[in-house]
Amino acid sequence: MSAKLRVTTLGCKVNQYETELVRQGLQRVGFEDCAQGDQADVCIVNTCTVTNQGDVKSRQVIRRMARENPDARIVVMGCYATRAPEEVAKLPGVAEVVTDKRELPDLMSRFGVVDVPTGLDGFSGRHRAYVKVQDGCLLRCSYCIIPHVRPKLTSRPLAHIVDEVRRLTEAGHREVVLTGIHLGHYGVDWNRNKPRDEWTRLSDLVRQLCQLPGDFRIRLSSIEATEVTRSLIGVMTEFSDRLVPHVHLCLQSGSDSVLRRMRRRWGTRMFLDRCRMLNEALNKPAITTDIIVGFPGETETEFQQTLQTCRAAGFSKIHAFPFSARRGTPAAEMPDQLPGDLKNQRVHQLAELESELRRDYFASLVGESVQVLVESDRELVRLDGSESESRLLRGTTCRYAPAEWVSDDPGITTGDLVTAKVIRADDERITVSASNG
């Protein structure tokens, strides 16, 4: 009888990748995923600590795992486990706490894994696959705990990543998302004491991946504006059929004075300049971002500056978060902490602007050809209640816009990449006309 495994992941794409790596490693020695209602022999919980709420949710998941799997060995990994290992170890059912992700090969070997995987062969339950290319962050933004729990800058060998992406695309994944704790610092740990012409950059990795055979596309996850270099933009232009015209640039605030308090490395002028470079080089690129609203001392004037900067950047999507004081960071000790109702009010204002900007961007795509990754389909029903041959297909475009269309083509299936023409748009999604031919 095979041992039963249950995994749960909280947090970012890097965590999801690392959970899948451990899962596939344990499957090599006979572990099987638990079916619904089964009790597990081993539970893997990958935790998040980016906010206080991340800690709370991580504890809730661990307690639920212990309650539903009373005889299981619970292994806890992730950033919360790194930040507070003694606290985690006291939770019910916890048998082991992994405090450093570099210990994952050792973790797997303790379960009998001899052939420890260096990458993934597939990404279960997903049409798109995440590929972790680096770990660690050297920055010290005043609000962020992550450099304290992932301080070691480490880039994966380029050959390992190329082989992994080849396996993932051969397994049928049509979108590969490159991710890391600080994606733009890929290769930086190798470049010290080398002349500049011998440096390895993110653009070098992306170029090699773009040259792989197959029908797939590549998307970059979050990146800093300073790392949108002319070299990277050049690769995006050269391989526009492979590298999607979407960049997620972390703004955090559109006020220079707030950015200084955040200890960010650049101001709004440089950020908007990189947006301009992208718009000049690419055809209607989607630029998305993160914004922290209500940072300590944020005045109404500073918040209005953020709105102005967002409007100038023309974002197609804004992930807005009310500031949450993270114990152990300088921002948590700053004076002039804003009340929750004011932060929520400003989040609402920013959401209204986001809706306007998204509607404008989606409208600009009408008449354009886009590439859609089909993610779901649903049979339509005629007015008389009988089944129709038509289906409602939904997916995500290369420009990160949700898309839908009605199709009679039985050759289109979920997981396919389909070229489509945008015929309508609102502030939620675009409607396209498409076929698999």
Stockholm file with secondary structure:
# STOCKHOLM 1.0

chainA/1-437         MSAKLRVTTLGCKVNQYETELVRQGLQRVGFEDCAQGDQADVCIVNTCTVTNQGDVKSRQVIRRMARENPDARIVVMGCYATRAPEEVAKLPGVAEVVTDKRELPDLMSRFGVVDVPTGLDGFSGRHRAYVKVQDGCLLRCSYCIIPHVRPKLTSRPLAHIVDEVRRLTEAGHREVVLTGIHLGHYGVDWNRNKPRDEWTRLSDLVRQLCQLPGDFRIRLSSIEATEVTRSLIGVMTEFSDRLVPHVHLCLQSGSDSVLRRMRRRWGTRMFLDRCRMLNEALNKPAITTDIIVGFPGETETEFQQTLQTCRAAGFSKIHAFPFSARRGTPAAEMPDQLPGDLKNQRVHQLAELESELRRDYFASLVGESVQVLVESDRELVRLDGSESESRLLRGTTCRYAPAEWVSDDPGITTGDLVTAKVIRADDERITVSASNG
#=GR chainA/1-437 SS CCCEEEEEECSCHHHHHHHHHHHHHHHTTTCEECCTTCCCSEEEEEECCSSHHHHHHHHHHHHHHHHHCTTCEEEEEEHHHHHCHHHHHTSTTEEEECCCGGGHHHHHHHTTCSSCCSSCSCCTTCSEEEEEEEECCCCCCTTCCHHHHSCCCEECCHHHHHHHHHHHHHTTCCEEEEEETTGGGTTHHHHTTSCGGGCCCHHHHHHHHHTSCSSCEEEECCBCGGGCCHHHHHHHHHTTTTBCSEEEBCCBCSCHHHHHHHTCSCCHHHHHHHHHHHHHHSSSCEEEEEEEESCTTCCHHHHHHHHHHHHHHTCSEEEEEECCCCTTSGGGGCSCCCCHHHHHHHHHHHHHHHHHHHHHHHHHTTTCEEEEEEEEEEEEECTTSCEEEEEEEEEEETTSCEEEEEECCTTCCTTCEEEEEEEEECSSCEEEEECCC
#=GC SS_cons         CCCEEEEEECSCHHHHHHHHHHHHHHHTTTCEECCTTCCCSEEEEEECCSSHHHHHHHHHHHHHHHHHCTTCEEEEEEHHHHHCHHHHHTSTTEEEECCCGGGHHHHHHHTTCSSCCSSCSCCTTCSEEEEEEEECCCCCCTTCCHHHHSCCCEECCHHHHHHHHHHHHHTTCCEEEEEETTGGGTTHHHHTTSCGGGCCCHHHHHHHHHTSCSSCEEEECCBCGGGCCHHHHHHHHHTTTTBCSEEEBCCBCSCHHHHHHHTCSCCHHHHHHHHHHHHHHSSSCEEEEEEEESCTTCCHHHHHHHHHHHHHHTCSEEEEEECCCCTTSGGGGCSCCCCHHHHHHHHHHHHHHHHHHHHHHHHHTTTCEEEEEEEEEEEEECTTSCEEEEEEEEEEETTSCEEEEEECCTTCCTTCEEEEEEEEECSSCEEEEECCC
//
